[in-house]
Amino acid sequence: MADETFLDQTLTFSIPDKHCRGRALRLGPVLDDILSAHAYPSNIRDLLAEAVCLTAMMGSLLKDDDSQVTLQAQTESGVISLLACDYKDGDLRGYVQFDREQLALQPLTPSLMALFGKGYLAITFDQPEPRGRNQGIVPLEGASLTEAVQNYFLQSEQLPTLIRVSVEEQDGKVAAGGLLVQHLPEGEEGKERLHVRMDHPEWEHVEIMGGSVSPQELVNKELSLENILWRLFSESDEVRVLSGKPCVKGCRCNEDHIRDVIARFPAEDKRDMIDDSGNIAIDCAFCSKKFMISGASMNN
C-alpha cells in the first residue's frame, strides 16, 4: 500500500505476542496548515511540529469520539511562555507564544532548558464518564519534548513507553513523523496497574527494536509506515496494522462560541473589553482569525 494513504492519518498497530500497542504517524499538509497561522522562526516552528505530532499520537490512543487530549507547557523565565496543542476526534491545533528578543540570544538549536526555563509539561485526557478528566504534570526535562512526554507515561501512568519523533523541512514545507509503542503486560489494557515491571523481557525486546528506527525513516515519504513496522517487529509472530482516523486542522473558534464565552464574564468586565469603536476585538491564537463582536450586543 502506498505511503500517501497514511499521510496525515494515524496508523494503529498491535503486537499480540508481546502485549504491545502502538501508533505510527506521518504529518504533511495538515502540519503546514497549522504552522502557517504564524510566522514562526524555524526552531520554534520545528518544536511546535514535534508537539503537534506527539499530541496526535496520544489523542489517537483514546477510543471515544468525544475524548480530547491537551498538551500544555507551563514555563518560567524561558524563551517560550506558552505552548499548547490539543486533539479531538482527529481535529488538531497548536500554538506557541515566545519572546523573539530572548530567542535571538540563543544558539541556533537552543536546549529544552533554554526554551522553557523551569518548565512543567501538563498532559490532560478528557474522556466521557466514568473515566472523566485525568491530568499528569511532569518536569520539562531531557533532551527534547518527546523525551519529556515519554517520561510522563513512565512517571504518571506507570506505562512502559517508547516514543520517537522526527521533524524535517522538505521542499520548503515541514514534515513530521512519529512512533509510539506501549507495553500492556498480560493484556491488561483497561485494568488498574498497581505494579508494572519496567524491565519485562517482552518489553525489553520491543523497546530495542522500536528504538532502532531512524529519524530519516520516520519522515521518508518513499518508505511506507507499514514497511517500517514490519522491519522493526518482523520477529514477532504477528503485527496487526489498521488505518486510523485522518488528522485535520480543527480550530473550534467561531462567532457563536466566542459570544458564549464573552457572555460568561461579569458586565463590568465586558464593558472593559469594548474598544473606542464600540466593538470587542478577539484574535484566535491558534488560527489567527480575527472576530469583531458588537459591544452593544453583549450588554444584555
Salt bridges, closest charged atoms under 4 A:
ASP3 OD1 - ARG26 NH1 2.44
ASP32 OD2 - LYS173 NZ 3.36
ASP46 OD1 - ARG45 NE 2.96
ASP64 OD2 - ARG131 NH1 3.39
ASP65 OD1 - LYS245 NZ 2.99
ASP86 OD2 - ARG93 NE 2.89
ASP86 OD2 - ARG252 NH2 3.16
ASP89 OD1 - LYS245 NZ 2.41
ASP126 OD1 - ARG133 NE 2.63
GLU157 OE1 - ARG193 NH2 3.97
GLU169 OE1 - ARG45 NH2 3.33
GLU186 OE2 - HIS200 NE2 3.95
GLU189 OE2 - ARG21 NH1 3.02
GLU189 OE2 - LYS63 NZ 3.78
ASP199 OD1 - ARG197 NE 3.34
GLU202 OE1 - HIS19 ND1 2.99
GLU202 OE1 - HIS183 NE2 2.99
GLU202 OE1 - HIS200 ND1 3.99
GLU217 OE1 - ARG231 NH2 2.92
GLU235 OE1 - HIS205 NE2 3.51
GLU238 OE2 - ARG240 NE 3.05
GLU255 OE2 - ARG259 NE 3.20
ASP260 OD2 - ARG264 NH2 2.52
ASP283 OD2 - LYS290 NZ 3.31
